[in-house]
Amino acid sequence: MKYLIVGGVAGGATTAARLRRVDEHAEIIMFEKGPHISYANCGLPYYIGGVIKEREKLLVQTPESFGTRFNIDIRIHSLVSAIHPDKKEIIVQSLKTGETYTESYDKLVLSPGALPVKPPIPGINLPNIFTLRNVPDTDKIKAFVDDKAPRSAVVVGAGFIGLEMAENLHHRGVNVSVVEASEQVMNMMDSEVAAPLHHHFKEKEVALFLKDAVKEFKQQANSIEVILSSGRIIRADFIILSIGVKPDTSLAKAAGLKIGETGGVWVDEYLQTSVQDIYAVGDSIEFPHPITHKPAIAFLAGPANRQGRILADNIVYGHHRKYKGSIGTAIAKVFDMTAGITGMTHRGLKALGIKHDCTIVHAGSHAGYYPGSTQMMLKISFDPESGKLYGGQVIGYKGVDKRLDLLATVIKNNGTIYDLQEIEHAYAPPFSSAKDPVNQAGYNAENIIKGLFKPLSPFHFHKRVKQDVFVLDVRTSEEYVIDAIEDAVNIELDKLRANLDSIPRDKKIMIYCGVGLRGYVAARILKQNGFDEVYNLSGGLKVYNQTMAEQSNPIYFTSHEETNDAAKTVIPPINIKAMAVDACGLQCPGPVLKLKESIDSIAYGERLEVKATDPGFYNDVASWCKVTGHQLVKRENNAGEITAVIEKTKEDPKKSAHSTKRNDHKTMVVFSDDMDRALASFVIANGAASMGKKVTMFFTFWGLNVIKDAHRPRVKKDMMGSMFDKMMPGHAGKLKLSNMNMAGMGRRMMKLRMKDKNVDALETMIQQAQKSGIQMIACQMSMDIMGVQKEELIEGVTIGGVANYLEEAEQSNLNLFI
């Protein structure tokens, strides 16, 4: 028998090796258009970043070693240009000599892989714009980074490879900006699971531009200007394109092979294409998803390796081994964090109309009392009737892979949430807890199925109609003071039974705590005391705050200039005079309570070092210092262990240790949406900011139209909200003049006049305000009345009430009403 294999790496090389192991006497020829037939594709970013030191370690097998060991005719630099199924032969061109020849086959295997997506963006072919798909690509990027010592880079695309490249370039000391057209990184995950990664970007001072696509690349001397669809401009020394990949099906299409719905080569359960004796494996094939049974493509090395082994057996022994498909189990290291996914997400199930429920678990990587435990978040999706497990997502610092593997095994075997409860894991305090997070997820899911509580996603909670809902915060009063949801009533869990009369019975009760556990206990108390509509916020305040916070992290780095690092303040070594507090392993509110307890035991002027592994402590400690008036001297997150140094001060606890001096703060209320009044507002605001003053702008009623996003998404509104929307300007570019508007003619004249006189347009002034750090607050009450939603506003606007504005005005010596 004569077997021809087109393409190497995971699918092709595995098929070839297995064919030889089961058929010693066959003639096997492998064709590869590049110089390498088997390399560690997933390790390429880590070689560029210097984590993997030796290039040779990426090369799993060389053509020479592979050919010798398995007695295979390896032909590199050989392009298969055509297939003639009727003649059972292929056309091959040598890329070194240009020679063309034919080769016959008994069985043909296609493993062409995938191609990087390269959309027709102006300037995309400029020098120093790279893609990463193979070893030659890696060599080009590595050589550029080594030789040119670039200061800044832009990574376009925030999938697995994009984030791994961002991490490794950051590891090399490059200032990295990530641009992603969707609203989150790792778009295959649910939003609340991706949110901690966005927060981690901020901790690492890596720029993140979400919901913003690249419009154009422009060469500027030795750097590249990246112009975004929002109008923002980023400069960098080089660009990494990681927009995505697509199956390489050109050869299959030309041969008349069937192409599936998703664009991959169609194969049957034995991995044979629509043409007899032609098979396909790897990134180029389409196969039904085991859960949805819809056509899907899996760009993963694991499935490709399994396909190669199955296929080789089917070729030699006949069609008896069926390929069952891939559930898409994938994992990535993102700086200090790890994020993984398997099966179907809430978003994917909702899009397909598959009925399901979800639950979120926060738990430690191992027993909290054993040193080094860090928090992880685990989310599962399941059938609300049978309990069949549809998918799982895990994010954290340690032990993520272990939990993801358990979830994947249950899903792949058509298991249920009850199987999660029965998993018998290896337990000892350094490795897990007696009740593992995976077990806990199964218990939570069963409680939902039995109706013991109703889960509430952060998004549904955020969209609540406030007059119909009673929001109950069951955390401690100390936690409530530090951070709480505006309309929440605080009744501590342990005091709930004594205060049932304080809770209305004619409203929906939406409960939240730190991470969801106390909320569940509170929900059970209320349900068993006659309260019907009781909901518990999934993941608690921690998930809600991270999900609803600003997800982008717009930083503008320089290129070929002194790095921002040189301008950063160097913090001298801190002399801890009093004590160190270990709060590692404690979940919310443990670290804050321990901090409060410990600060009382030291004298004024002394410092306290606190270590914690609860991710929320990074923000909590800053809020706590702001509320209590103590000074936050230092705060850092090192691989999930948060270290904070606090100095005890005698300052009035009602004042922030970081409060702005009165003569440095300017506030204004922007009530009007007249173009000329809006211009005046931003001229004054930008002028004050340029003088180093802190500026707060409070947009209320018609002023909300000034800060609407020109590219705002369509959102669902009630009838009155829709009427307001149609009657009001859609964004700053549509504002009218207060006088002489003349059906829009005056506005156009004003814009032309401003251009002639080199006066920035209003839209440009708003962008300058964003870059200058001017605080823009949108009035929640006005938004509710006028039907304006947060998603319609420009990036960086916070939602608040009059109390937020008055707090800022108290520190101001200039307050304007425009």
VEXDRENPA-242575 format. One record per residue (C-alpha): residue number from 1; chain; y, z, x. Coordinates in steps of 0.25 Angstrom, whole numbers. Layout:
BEGIN
nr; kette; py; pz; px
NUM; A; Y; Z; X
...
# end
This chain:
BEGIN
nr; kette; py; pz; px
1; A; 0; 0; 0
2; A; 14; -3; 4
3; A; 25; 7; 0
4; A; 40; 4; 2
5; A; 50; 15; 1
6; A; 65; 12; 0
7; A; 74; 23; 4
8; A; 70; 36; 11
9; A; 75; 51; 11
10; A; 69; 60; 0
11; A; 62; 50; -10
12; A; 58; 39; -1
13; A; 54; 47; 12
14; A; 46; 57; 3
15; A; 39; 45; -4
16; A; 36; 38; 9
17; A; 30; 51; 16
18; A; 22; 55; 4
19; A; 16; 40; 3
20; A; 11; 41; 17
21; A; 5; 55; 15
22; A; -3; 49; 3
23; A; -5; 35; 8
24; A; -8; 34; 23
25; A; -11; 19; 23
26; A; 1; 14; 15
27; A; 12; 5; 21
28; A; 25; 13; 19
29; A; 39; 7; 22
30; A; 52; 15; 20
31; A; 66; 7; 19
32; A; 79; 15; 22
33; A; 92; 8; 23
34; A; 98; 20; 31
35; A; 93; 26; 44
36; A; 86; 38; 38
37; A; 75; 40; 29
38; A; 74; 55; 27
39; A; 85; 64; 29
40; A; 90; 77; 23
41; A; 100; 72; 13
42; A; 104; 85; 8
43; A; 107; 90; 22
44; A; 118; 80; 25
45; A; 130; 88; 21
46; A; 125; 100; 29
47; A; 124; 92; 42
48; A; 138; 87; 40
49; A; 142; 102; 38
50; A; 135; 106; 51
51; A; 126; 115; 44
52; A; 114; 106; 48
53; A; 117; 103; 63
54; A; 107; 93; 67
55; A; 107; 79; 60
56; A; 93; 77; 63
57; A; 89; 88; 54
58; A; 94; 79; 42
59; A; 84; 69; 45
60; A; 71; 73; 39
61; A; 63; 61; 45
62; A; 68; 50; 54
63; A; 63; 36; 51
64; A; 54; 37; 63
65; A; 48; 50; 61
66; A; 45; 47; 46
67; A; 39; 34; 49
68; A; 30; 39; 60
69; A; 25; 51; 52
70; A; 22; 44; 39
71; A; 19; 30; 45
72; A; 30; 24; 37
73; A; 38; 11; 40
74; A; 52; 16; 40
75; A; 63; 6; 39
76; A; 77; 11; 40
77; A; 90; 3; 39
78; A; 82; -6; 29
79; A; 89; -9; 16
80; A; 79; -13; 4
81; A; 88; -23; -3
82; A; 79; -28; -14
83; A; 66; -26; -21
84; A; 57; -37; -27
85; A; 47; -29; -37
86; A; 40; -42; -41
87; A; 37; -45; -26
88; A; 35; -30; -22
89; A; 44; -32; -10
90; A; 58; -27; -5
91; A; 69; -34; 3
92; A; 73; -26; 15
93; A; 85; -28; 24
94; A; 86; -21; 38
95; A; 100; -15; 39
96; A; 100; -16; 54
97; A; 95; -31; 56
98; A; 99; -37; 42
99; A; 84; -42; 41
100; A; 79; -43; 27
101; A; 64; -43; 24
102; A; 54; -40; 12
103; A; 44; -29; 11
104; A; 33; -29; 1
105; A; 28; -16; -6
106; A; 17; -10; -15
107; A; 25; 1; -19
108; A; 41; 3; -18
109; A; 48; 16; -18
110; A; 63; 16; -19
111; A; 71; 28; -14
112; A; 85; 23; -12
113; A; 92; 36; -15
114; A; 106; 37; -21
115; A; 120; 32; -17
116; A; 133; 40; -16
117; A; 142; 37; -27
118; A; 155; 30; -22
119; A; 165; 27; -33
120; A; 176; 16; -31
121; A; 187; 26; -28
122; A; 198; 20; -20
123; A; 197; 23; -5
124; A; 182; 28; -6
125; A; 178; 19; 6
126; A; 189; 25; 15
127; A; 184; 30; 29
128; A; 180; 45; 29
129; A; 175; 45; 15
130; A; 160; 48; 16
131; A; 148; 49; 7
132; A; 136; 57; 10
133; A; 122; 52; 7
134; A; 114; 50; 20
135; A; 113; 53; 35
136; A; 123; 42; 39
137; A; 133; 47; 29
138; A; 131; 61; 35
139; A; 133; 56; 49
140; A; 147; 49; 45
141; A; 152; 62; 39
142; A; 147; 71; 50
143; A; 153; 62; 60
144; A; 166; 62; 53
145; A; 167; 77; 51
146; A; 162; 80; 66
147; A; 172; 70; 72
148; A; 184; 71; 64
149; A; 184; 85; 60
150; A; 190; 83; 47
151; A; 198; 94; 40
152; A; 196; 90; 25
153; A; 186; 83; 16
154; A; 185; 79; 2
155; A; 171; 79; -5
156; A; 171; 70; -17
157; A; 160; 75; -26
158; A; 155; 89; -28
159; A; 140; 87; -30
160; A; 129; 93; -21
161; A; 133; 84; -9
162; A; 148; 85; -11
163; A; 147; 100; -11
164; A; 138; 101; 1
165; A; 147; 92; 9
166; A; 159; 101; 4
167; A; 152; 113; 10
168; A; 148; 107; 23
169; A; 162; 101; 26
170; A; 168; 114; 23
171; A; 158; 120; 32
172; A; 163; 111; 43
173; A; 177; 116; 41
174; A; 182; 104; 32
175; A; 192; 107; 21
176; A; 184; 101; 9
177; A; 189; 96; -5
178; A; 179; 93; -15
179; A; 182; 83; -26
180; A; 174; 82; -39
181; A; 177; 74; -51
182; A; 169; 83; -61
183; A; 174; 97; -65
184; A; 164; 104; -55
185; A; 156; 103; -42
186; A; 141; 101; -44
187; A; 143; 94; -57
188; A; 128; 95; -61
189; A; 130; 110; -63
190; A; 137; 117; -74
191; A; 151; 121; -72
192; A; 150; 136; -72
193; A; 139; 134; -61
194; A; 148; 125; -53
195; A; 160; 134; -54
196; A; 156; 145; -43
197; A; 155; 133; -34
198; A; 170; 129; -37
199; A; 174; 144; -34
200; A; 166; 143; -21
201; A; 174; 131; -17
202; A; 187; 140; -18
203; A; 181; 151; -10
204; A; 177; 140; 1
205; A; 191; 134; 0
206; A; 185; 120; -3
207; A; 194; 111; -12
208; A; 188; 107; -25
209; A; 194; 96; -34
210; A; 186; 96; -47
211; A; 188; 86; -59
212; A; 195; 77; -49
213; A; 190; 63; -45
214; A; 194; 55; -33
215; A; 203; 44; -37
216; A; 206; 38; -23
217; A; 204; 40; -8
218; A; 216; 36; 1
219; A; 216; 36; 16
220; A; 228; 44; 22
221; A; 229; 43; 37
222; A; 216; 51; 42
223; A; 213; 57; 29
224; A; 209; 53; 15
225; A; 217; 56; 2
226; A; 208; 59; -10
227; A; 216; 56; -23
228; A; 210; 63; -35
229; A; 210; 59; -50
230; A; 219; 71; -52
231; A; 230; 65; -42
232; A; 227; 76; -32
233; A; 225; 71; -18
234; A; 216; 77; -7
235; A; 216; 73; 8
236; A; 204; 74; 17
237; A; 199; 69; 30
238; A; 186; 63; 23
239; A; 179; 62; 10
240; A; 165; 65; 6
241; A; 160; 57; -6
242; A; 150; 65; -14
243; A; 152; 59; -28
244; A; 137; 57; -31
245; A; 126; 48; -29
246; A; 119; 37; -38
247; A; 105; 31; -37
248; A; 104; 19; -27
249; A; 97; 9; -37
250; A; 102; -4; -32
251; A; 89; -8; -26
252; A; 81; -4; -39
253; A; 91; -11; -48
254; A; 90; -24; -40
255; A; 75; -24; -41
256; A; 76; -22; -56
257; A; 71; -8; -57
258; A; 75; 0; -69
259; A; 87; 9; -67
260; A; 88; 22; -76
261; A; 99; 27; -85
262; A; 105; 36; -74
263; A; 105; 24; -64
264; A; 93; 28; -56
265; A; 80; 20; -54
266; A; 71; 23; -66
267; A; 57; 28; -62
268; A; 45; 33; -70
269; A; 38; 46; -69
270; A; 30; 41; -57
271; A; 43; 36; -50
272; A; 40; 21; -52
273; A; 52; 12; -56
274; A; 52; 2; -67
275; A; 45; -8; -57
276; A; 31; -5; -53
277; A; 28; 0; -39
278; A; 43; 3; -37
279; A; 46; 18; -36
280; A; 59; 26; -34
281; A; 62; 40; -30
282; A; 74; 48; -26
283; A; 89; 48; -30
284; A; 88; 34; -36
285; A; 78; 37; -47
286; A; 81; 41; -62
287; A; 71; 50; -68
288; A; 71; 59; -81
289; A; 76; 73; -80
290; A; 65; 83; -82
291; A; 73; 91; -92
292; A; 82; 81; -99
293; A; 72; 69; -98
294; A; 85; 60; -95
295; A; 85; 51; -84
296; A; 91; 58; -71
297; A; 93; 56; -56
298; A; 91; 67; -46
299; A; 98; 65; -33
300; A; 89; 76; -26
301; A; 80; 76; -14
302; A; 70; 85; -20
303; A; 66; 76; -32
304; A; 66; 64; -22
305; A; 56; 70; -13
306; A; 47; 74; -25
307; A; 48; 60; -30
308; A; 44; 54; -17
309; A; 31; 62; -17
310; A; 27; 59; -31
311; A; 30; 45; -29
312; A; 21; 43; -17
313; A; 10; 49; -24
314; A; 12; 40; -36
315; A; 12; 28; -27
316; A; -1; 31; -20
317; A; -9; 38; -30
318; A; -3; 31; -43
319; A; 6; 36; -53
320; A; 2; 51; -56
321; A; 13; 60; -51
322; A; 25; 60; -61
323; A; 39; 64; -56
324; A; 45; 74; -66
325; A; 60; 72; -62
326; A; 70; 81; -56
327; A; 78; 93; -63
328; A; 89; 91; -52
329; A; 88; 104; -44
330; A; 99; 104; -34
331; A; 106; 114; -25
332; A; 118; 114; -16
333; A; 124; 124; -6
334; A; 139; 124; -9
335; A; 146; 132; 2
336; A; 140; 147; 0
337; A; 135; 144; -14
338; A; 123; 137; -19
339; A; 122; 129; -32
340; A; 109; 123; -38
341; A; 105; 116; -51
342; A; 92; 112; -58
343; A; 89; 106; -71
344; A; 100; 104; -82
345; A; 113; 111; -83
346; A; 121; 115; -95
347; A; 130; 103; -94
348; A; 118; 93; -92
349; A; 110; 98; -104
350; A; 123; 98; -113
351; A; 126; 84; -109
352; A; 112; 80; -114
353; A; 112; 88; -126
354; A; 101; 98; -122
355; A; 102; 111; -129
356; A; 102; 122; -119
357; A; 108; 136; -115
358; A; 112; 141; -102
359; A; 114; 155; -95
360; A; 120; 159; -82
361; A; 115; 171; -73
362; A; 123; 177; -62
363; A; 114; 185; -52
364; A; 112; 189; -38
365; A; 104; 180; -28
366; A; 96; 193; -25
367; A; 96; 208; -29
368; A; 110; 212; -30
369; A; 108; 225; -22
370; A; 102; 218; -10
371; A; 113; 213; -1
372; A; 117; 198; -1
373; A; 115; 195; -16
374; A; 124; 184; -21
375; A; 127; 180; -35
376; A; 122; 167; -41
377; A; 124; 160; -55
378; A; 112; 154; -62
379; A; 113; 145; -75
380; A; 101; 140; -82
381; A; 100; 130; -94
382; A; 89; 131; -104
383; A; 84; 127; -118
384; A; 89; 138; -128
385; A; 76; 137; -136
386; A; 64; 135; -126
387; A; 71; 141; -114
388; A; 67; 128; -106
389; A; 75; 129; -93
390; A; 84; 117; -91
391; A; 92; 120; -79
392; A; 98; 130; -69
393; A; 110; 131; -60
394; A; 112; 141; -49
395; A; 124; 144; -40
396; A; 125; 156; -30
397; A; 124; 159; -15
398; A; 110; 163; -13
399; A; 97; 161; -20
400; A; 102; 149; -28
401; A; 91; 140; -24
402; A; 80; 150; -27
403; A; 84; 151; -42
404; A; 87; 136; -43
405; A; 73; 133; -39
406; A; 67; 143; -49
407; A; 75; 136; -60
408; A; 71; 122; -56
409; A; 56; 126; -55
410; A; 57; 131; -70
411; A; 65; 119; -75
412; A; 56; 109; -68
413; A; 44; 116; -74
414; A; 50; 115; -88
415; A; 52; 130; -88
416; A; 60; 139; -97
417; A; 70; 151; -95
418; A; 58; 160; -98
419; A; 51; 155; -85
420; A; 64; 159; -77
421; A; 61; 173; -82
422; A; 47; 173; -77
423; A; 50; 168; -63
424; A; 45; 177; -53
425; A; 54; 176; -41
426; A; 52; 183; -27
427; A; 60; 196; -29
428; A; 66; 205; -18
429; A; 80; 210; -18
430; A; 84; 201; -6
431; A; 79; 189; -14
432; A; 81; 190; -29
433; A; 83; 201; -40
434; A; 71; 206; -49
435; A; 77; 197; -60
436; A; 81; 184; -53
437; A; 93; 176; -58
438; A; 83; 165; -63
439; A; 75; 176; -71
440; A; 89; 181; -77
441; A; 92; 167; -81
442; A; 79; 166; -89
443; A; 82; 179; -96
444; A; 96; 175; -99
445; A; 91; 162; -105
446; A; 81; 170; -114
447; A; 92; 179; -119
448; A; 100; 167; -123
449; A; 88; 160; -130
450; A; 85; 173; -138
451; A; 100; 174; -142
452; A; 103; 187; -135
453; A; 116; 181; -130
454; A; 124; 168; -131
455; A; 128; 162; -118
456; A; 142; 157; -117
457; A; 146; 147; -106
458; A; 160; 149; -99
459; A; 165; 136; -105
460; A; 162; 140; -120
461; A; 168; 154; -117
462; A; 180; 147; -111
463; A; 182; 138; -124
464; A; 181; 150; -133
465; A; 190; 151; -145
466; A; 197; 164; -142
467; A; 200; 169; -156
468; A; 185; 168; -160
469; A; 180; 175; -148
470; A; 179; 189; -142
471; A; 178; 189; -127
472; A; 171; 201; -122
473; A; 172; 205; -107
474; A; 161; 216; -104
475; A; 164; 218; -90
476; A; 170; 231; -84
477; A; 185; 233; -86
478; A; 187; 232; -71
479; A; 181; 218; -71
480; A; 189; 214; -84
481; A; 202; 218; -77
482; A; 199; 209; -65
483; A; 196; 197; -73
484; A; 193; 194; -88
485; A; 194; 183; -98
486; A; 207; 183; -105
487; A; 203; 186; -119
488; A; 191; 195; -116
489; A; 190; 210; -121
490; A; 184; 219; -110
491; A; 173; 229; -115
492; A; 164; 233; -104
493; A; 149; 231; -107
494; A; 145; 245; -106
495; A; 156; 249; -116
496; A; 152; 237; -126
497; A; 144; 245; -136
498; A; 155; 255; -138
499; A; 165; 244; -141
500; A; 158; 235; -150
501; A; 169; 237; -161
502; A; 179; 231; -151
503; A; 172; 217; -152
504; A; 174; 208; -164
505; A; 162; 203; -172
506; A; 169; 191; -178
507; A; 171; 184; -165
508; A; 162; 178; -154
509; A; 160; 188; -143
510; A; 160; 181; -129
511; A; 156; 191; -118
512; A; 158; 190; -103
513; A; 155; 198; -91
514; A; 155; 195; -76
515; A; 142; 187; -76
516; A; 136; 188; -89
517; A; 126; 199; -89
518; A; 135; 210; -95
519; A; 139; 200; -105
520; A; 125; 198; -109
521; A; 123; 213; -111
522; A; 136; 213; -119
523; A; 131; 202; -128
524; A; 118; 209; -131
525; A; 126; 222; -135
526; A; 135; 214; -145
527; A; 124; 205; -150
528; A; 115; 217; -154
529; A; 128; 224; -160
530; A; 130; 213; -170
531; A; 139; 203; -163
532; A; 134; 189; -165
533; A; 142; 179; -157
534; A; 141; 185; -143
535; A; 141; 176; -131
536; A; 140; 180; -116
537; A; 148; 172; -106
538; A; 138; 165; -97
539; A; 140; 169; -82
540; A; 151; 179; -86
541; A; 165; 179; -81
542; A; 161; 175; -68
543; A; 156; 161; -73
544; A; 167; 160; -83
545; A; 178; 162; -72
546; A; 172; 152; -62
547; A; 169; 142; -73
548; A; 183; 142; -79
549; A; 191; 144; -66
550; A; 198; 132; -59
551; A; 186; 125; -53
552; A; 193; 116; -43
553; A; 199; 121; -30
554; A; 210; 111; -26
555; A; 213; 113; -11
556; A; 221; 102; -3
557; A; 216; 102; 11
558; A; 223; 94; 23
559; A; 216; 83; 31
560; A; 217; 81; 46
561; A; 227; 93; 47
562; A; 225; 108; 50
563; A; 215; 113; 41
564; A; 218; 123; 30
565; A; 210; 133; 37
566; A; 221; 135; 48
567; A; 231; 138; 37
568; A; 222; 149; 31
569; A; 226; 164; 33
570; A; 217; 170; 42
571; A; 213; 184; 37
572; A; 211; 194; 48
573; A; 199; 202; 49
574; A; 199; 213; 38
575; A; 197; 228; 42
576; A; 189; 234; 31
577; A; 194; 248; 32
578; A; 186; 255; 21
579; A; 174; 249; 15
580; A; 165; 237; 12
581; A; 159; 235; -2
582; A; 146; 228; -4
583; A; 146; 222; -18
584; A; 136; 211; -15
585; A; 126; 209; -26
586; A; 134; 215; -37
587; A; 137; 206; -49
588; A; 150; 206; -56
589; A; 157; 216; -59
590; A; 150; 224; -47
591; A; 158; 219; -35
592; A; 172; 222; -42
593; A; 168; 236; -47
594; A; 163; 239; -33
595; A; 176; 234; -27
596; A; 184; 243; -37
597; A; 175; 255; -34
598; A; 176; 253; -19
599; A; 191; 250; -18
600; A; 194; 264; -24
601; A; 187; 270; -11
602; A; 196; 264; -1
603; A; 211; 268; 3
604; A; 223; 259; 0
605; A; 224; 249; 12
606; A; 209; 249; 15
607; A; 201; 237; 12
608; A; 188; 235; 5
609; A; 178; 224; 8
610; A; 169; 220; -4
611; A; 157; 210; -3
612; A; 151; 204; -16
613; A; 142; 193; -20
614; A; 147; 191; -34
615; A; 154; 178; -34
616; A; 164; 182; -44
617; A; 169; 193; -34
618; A; 177; 183; -26
619; A; 187; 182; -38
620; A; 185; 196; -43
621; A; 189; 203; -31
622; A; 202; 195; -31
623; A; 205; 198; -45
624; A; 202; 212; -43
625; A; 212; 213; -32
626; A; 222; 206; -40
627; A; 220; 216; -51
628; A; 219; 229; -43
629; A; 230; 225; -33
630; A; 221; 227; -20
631; A; 222; 216; -10
632; A; 211; 206; -8
633; A; 211; 204; 7
634; A; 199; 195; 9
635; A; 189; 187; 0
636; A; 178; 178; 4
637; A; 165; 172; -1
638; A; 154; 171; 10
639; A; 141; 165; 4
640; A; 143; 172; -9
641; A; 147; 186; -3
642; A; 161; 189; -6
643; A; 169; 198; 3
644; A; 182; 203; -2
645; A; 192; 213; 6
646; A; 201; 221; -3
647; A; 212; 230; 2
648; A; 216; 242; -7
649; A; 231; 242; -10
650; A; 240; 251; -17
651; A; 247; 239; -25
652; A; 249; 240; -40
653; A; 236; 236; -46
654; A; 243; 228; -56
655; A; 248; 219; -46
656; A; 240; 209; -38
657; A; 239; 210; -23
658; A; 242; 196; -22
659; A; 253; 195; -33
660; A; 265; 186; -30
661; A; 279; 191; -27
662; A; 288; 190; -38
663; A; 298; 181; -31
664; A; 287; 171; -28
665; A; 282; 169; -42
666; A; 287; 158; -52
667; A; 282; 157; -66
668; A; 285; 147; -77
669; A; 280; 144; -91
670; A; 279; 129; -94
671; A; 280; 128; -109
672; A; 285; 113; -110
673; A; 277; 100; -108
674; A; 290; 92; -106
675; A; 288; 84; -93
676; A; 302; 88; -88
677; A; 300; 102; -90
678; A; 286; 102; -84
679; A; 292; 95; -72
680; A; 302; 106; -70
681; A; 291; 116; -71
682; A; 283; 110; -60
683; A; 295; 107; -51
684; A; 299; 122; -52
685; A; 285; 127; -50
686; A; 282; 118; -38
687; A; 295; 121; -32
688; A; 292; 136; -33
689; A; 278; 134; -27
690; A; 283; 126; -15
691; A; 292; 139; -12
692; A; 279; 147; -11
693; A; 281; 153; -25
694; A; 270; 156; -35
695; A; 271; 149; -47
696; A; 265; 150; -61
697; A; 266; 140; -72
698; A; 262; 144; -86
699; A; 260; 132; -96
700; A; 260; 135; -110
701; A; 261; 127; -123
702; A; 266; 113; -120
703; A; 266; 116; -105
704; A; 251; 115; -105
705; A; 253; 100; -106
706; A; 259; 100; -92
707; A; 246; 105; -86
708; A; 236; 96; -93
709; A; 227; 88; -85
710; A; 229; 73; -85
711; A; 214; 71; -84
712; A; 210; 82; -93
713; A; 197; 82; -100
714; A; 195; 80; -115
715; A; 193; 93; -121
716; A; 189; 97; -135
717; A; 200; 102; -144
718; A; 202; 107; -158
719; A; 211; 99; -168
720; A; 224; 106; -164
721; A; 221; 105; -149
722; A; 218; 90; -150
723; A; 231; 88; -158
724; A; 239; 96; -148
725; A; 232; 88; -137
726; A; 236; 75; -143
727; A; 251; 79; -145
728; A; 253; 85; -131
729; A; 255; 78; -117
730; A; 241; 76; -110
731; A; 246; 80; -96
732; A; 259; 81; -88
733; A; 260; 66; -86
734; A; 262; 65; -101
735; A; 273; 75; -103
736; A; 286; 71; -110
737; A; 300; 73; -106
738; A; 308; 84; -114
739; A; 319; 74; -116
740; A; 321; 59; -115
741; A; 305; 57; -116
742; A; 307; 45; -124
743; A; 293; 43; -128
744; A; 288; 44; -114
745; A; 298; 35; -108
746; A; 307; 47; -102
747; A; 294; 53; -96
748; A; 291; 40; -89
749; A; 306; 39; -84
750; A; 305; 53; -79
751; A; 292; 50; -71
752; A; 298; 37; -65
753; A; 311; 45; -61
754; A; 303; 56; -55
755; A; 295; 46; -47
756; A; 308; 39; -42
757; A; 314; 52; -38
758; A; 301; 57; -31
759; A; 299; 68; -40
760; A; 284; 72; -42
761; A; 278; 69; -56
762; A; 274; 81; -65
763; A; 260; 78; -62
764; A; 262; 79; -47
765; A; 270; 92; -49
766; A; 259; 98; -56
767; A; 249; 94; -45
768; A; 259; 101; -35
769; A; 259; 113; -43
770; A; 244; 114; -43
771; A; 243; 112; -28
772; A; 254; 123; -26
773; A; 246; 133; -33
774; A; 255; 135; -45
775; A; 248; 143; -55
776; A; 248; 135; -69
777; A; 244; 143; -81
778; A; 241; 137; -94
779; A; 243; 146; -107
780; A; 230; 149; -114
781; A; 237; 152; -127
782; A; 244; 138; -127
783; A; 232; 131; -123
784; A; 224; 137; -135
785; A; 235; 133; -144
786; A; 237; 119; -139
787; A; 223; 116; -137
788; A; 224; 114; -122
789; A; 211; 117; -114
790; A; 210; 121; -99
791; A; 202; 108; -96
792; A; 215; 100; -100
793; A; 224; 107; -89
794; A; 226; 103; -75
795; A; 218; 109; -64
796; A; 223; 123; -59
797; A; 229; 128; -72
798; A; 224; 142; -76
799; A; 223; 147; -91
800; A; 231; 159; -94
801; A; 239; 167; -104
802; A; 253; 173; -104
803; A; 248; 185; -97
804; A; 244; 176; -85
805; A; 258; 170; -85
806; A; 266; 183; -87
807; A; 258; 189; -75
808; A; 263; 178; -66
809; A; 277; 179; -72
810; A; 277; 194; -69
811; A; 277; 190; -54
812; A; 288; 180; -56
813; A; 302; 180; -53
814; A; 304; 166; -60
815; A; 299; 162; -74
816; A; 302; 149; -81
817; A; 299; 144; -95
818; A; 299; 129; -95
# end
